[in-house]
Amino acid sequence: MKYSCPTCKQTLEWSSENPYRPFCCERCKLIDLGAWADESYAVPAAPDLTALEFEEDIFFSEHLMPDVPAHKH
């Protein structure tokens, strides 16, 4: 089976003899690792709104309704 190295795009034959699969060599593997480490790559995720919602509760409780005790989470 033929595939391309994710880093340099070199076409390779899939082989269990290549310890760097799916990369063609150690250099390409380390380049990819470095990109993850410096956050060039990122897995998209939905923002965590829990902290924001908690801050809104405190803001509204303290500033708009000062006589009403803040809601505790």
Residue, then its C-alpha position, 0 to 999 in steps of 0.5 A: m500500500k502506498y501513502s504519503c508522509p504527512t510532513c514532506k509528502q514523499t510517497l512511500e510503501w507501507s512497511s512494518e520495517n519503517p519504525y517512523r510510520p506514518f512518517c518517512c524518517e525521524r526528521c519528519k516525525l520530529i517536525d510534526l511533534g514540534a508543530w504540536a508542541d508549539e501549538s501550530y496544530a490544534v484540535p478544534a473544540a467547543p469553548d467551555l462556557t461554564a466559567l463564563e456563565f458563573e462569572e455572569d451570575i456573580f456580575f448580575s448578582e452583585h451589580l444589578m441585584p445587590d440586595v439578592p444573595a449571589h447564586k452558589h454553584 
